Amino acid sequence: MQGISLENVSVGFGGVKALSGATLGVEAGEQLAVIGASGAGKSTLFRALNRSVALGGGRVAVGGHDLYALPRRRLNELRRRIGTIYQAYNLVPQLPAGVNVSLGEVGGMGGLGTLRTFLAGPGAGLSKKVGAALEEVGLGGKAGVRTADLSGGQQQRVAVARLLVQRPDFILADEPFAAVDPVTTERVLQTLLHLNREGATLLVNLHDVEIARRFPRIVALREGSVAFDGPPERLTEDALAEIYAGDSSATADEEAFDLSELRRGLERSMRLTEGRDGVSSH
Amino acid sequence: MASPRTERPGIGGAIPRFSWKGSLAVLVVLGLTGYSVTGTNFNIVELIRGTGAAERFVSEMFPPDLSAATLRATGTGILETFQMSFLGALLGAVVAFPLSALGTQQISTVGASRGERLRRAVPYHLSRTLLNVFRSVPDILWALVFVVALGLGPFPGTLALAVHSAGVLGKLYSETLEAVPSRPVEALAATGASGFQTFLFGRLPQAMSGFTSLTLYQWECNIRSATILGFVGAGGIGQQILISMNLFDYPKVATLVGATIIVVLIVDRFSAAIRQRLAY
């Protein structure tokens, strides 16, 4: 199985370059953390990896396929092998949690199967898988609960359960821990690493450098291109200051801000939430 | 920061008080008002002079005719109006739903070929055009068309309401479908779901409560419309009102109109209460 490669990829939104000349190769089965200041192009990079944005230039290959040259049907086949989880969970809030989890297999359902699932719910085989996946993320018995009625941390676990049902070859996790408590973070991370050990290529987009340091390889983006690529040992405080310098949300005075201070602050605020999510579930 | 305007003493402050655009807008509104007043022979004096006749008309309505025969006729008319409006809304919703699904803009056209875009554009524009025709012809005109084709009675009236409702609901449905939060839909598409699948599992569940609310509101509108459709012979209580008016039976008109108002108010309240529950 082949991995992921980006060659000189550029993506622009109305004149603003989100990615400019990003080049990156990821081996199949690798685990990789992506860091960078807000606006550095992290999310855009992930969206380019499942063709959710238009490409300004360059080439994206996933599993040996030129992603942007595939016809619709082949693209959907490839996308079934790419699993995603997001900061905002992006589940369908009105559906029961179990149905959201079963949607991990929706790409593989035919037209009739889709209708049957829509009208009568997932079939016996799929229901079993859904139950097992929910059990694995500690939400056994929550299959019938409306997703909107779950807490943020629980919703993120539903999203992970959907991933477990999908069993993708590539996992794109876009800031999966940004809105969940430390306990959920650890739990989700362990599940993702477990899927990685089973062969899935894992790309995680992180704002927390401490978590990123637990990955064997870290890639940092700055102004739309790769500014650092290497093991965590090489990611020195100087390198970090370089990566986060000129953060669009920081003023000139704060450019050399103390990262450890920021981390302490984050941990403090996380403790305050006492295991509940930091973001309301709408 | 001081703008150059404030440094010049005398004229204006930091807020500009005169703008060509604003003045032009005022002139246009004034011009249109004058033009429309002359065009419609709008005349307050005549309105005041006419109050005498209106008073006579109203006083002749009282006391309302509450005889058993009139009450029975009122009940029949109200029930018929109710049935017309309900069936009209329901049929309208059934027709509107598939058309609105086709008339909803797809999000993920990233990297779609020209042929693919065209294949999607054709059903979109066809259904939108059809819905626009349904909607832009008022229900009373549809009623005239169906009365000519099918004869007098509540059936053509129901069809008229159904066609107009389909147009209104179809447009509102597709707007609701387009306005649902797109991230869950995109997330489904990103895992390889087809357009049909993202619609069923992504858009539709998110739009469902909106659909119910809109349909109830359309039913409300249909009750009001159905009372008028009788004036062109399309059944309902309106037909009875017209007949009594022509017979100068004003007490009966009073009963019929009063009953209509009560029913419209009840349905409004009922539907508003349900819609409020849905909106939580």
Boltz contact constraints between the chains, C-beta under 6 A:
constraints:
  - contact:
      token1: [A, 50]
      token2: [B, 190]
      max_distance: 6.0
  - contact:
      token1: [A, 51]
      token2: [B, 110]
      max_distance: 6.0
  - contact:
      token1: [A, 51]
      token2: [B, 111]
      max_distance: 6.0
  - contact:
      token1: [A, 52]
      token2: [B, 190]
      max_distance: 6.0
  - contact:
      token1: [A, 54]
      token2: [B, 110]
      max_distance: 6.0
  - contact:
      token1: [A, 68]
      token2: [B, 111]
      max_distance: 6.0
  - contact:
      token1: [A, 76]
      token2: [B, 192]
      max_distance: 6.0
  - contact:
      token1: [A, 79]
      token2: [B, 191]
      max_distance: 6.0
  - contact:
      token1: [A, 79]
      token2: [B, 192]
      max_distance: 6.0
  - contact:
      token1: [A, 80]
      token2: [B, 192]
      max_distance: 6.0
  - contact:
      token1: [A, 84]
      token2: [B, 190]
      max_distance: 6.0
  - contact:
      token1: [A, 90]
      token2: [B, 183]
      max_distance: 6.0
  - contact:
      token1: [A, 90]
      token2: [B, 184]
      max_distance: 6.0
  - contact:
      token1: [A, 90]
      token2: [B, 187]
      max_distance: 6.0
  - contact:
      token1: [A, 92]
      token2: [B, 184]
      max_distance: 6.0
  - contact:
      token1: [A, 92]
      token2: [B, 202]
      max_distance: 6.0
  - contact:
      token1: [A, 92]
      token2: [B, 205]
      max_distance: 6.0
  - contact:
      token1: [A, 94]
      token2: [B, 205]
      max_distance: 6.0
  - contact:
      token1: [A, 94]
      token2: [B, 206]
      max_distance: 6.0
  - contact:
      token1: [A, 95]
      token2: [B, 205]
      max_distance: 6.0
  - contact:
      token1: [A, 103]
      token2: [B, 201]
      max_distance: 6.0
  - contact:
      token1: [A, 106]
      token2: [B, 193]
      max_distance: 6.0
  - contact:
      token1: [A, 106]
      token2: [B, 197]
      max_distance: 6.0
  - contact:
      token1: [A, 107]
      token2: [B, 191]
      max_distance: 6.0
  - contact:
      token1: [A, 107]
      token2: [B, 192]
      max_distance: 6.0
  - contact:
      token1: [A, 107]
      token2: [B, 193]
      max_distance: 6.0
  - contact:
      token1: [A, 114]
      token2: [B, 197]
      max_distance: 6.0
  - contact:
      token1: [A, 118]
      token2: [B, 200]
      max_distance: 6.0
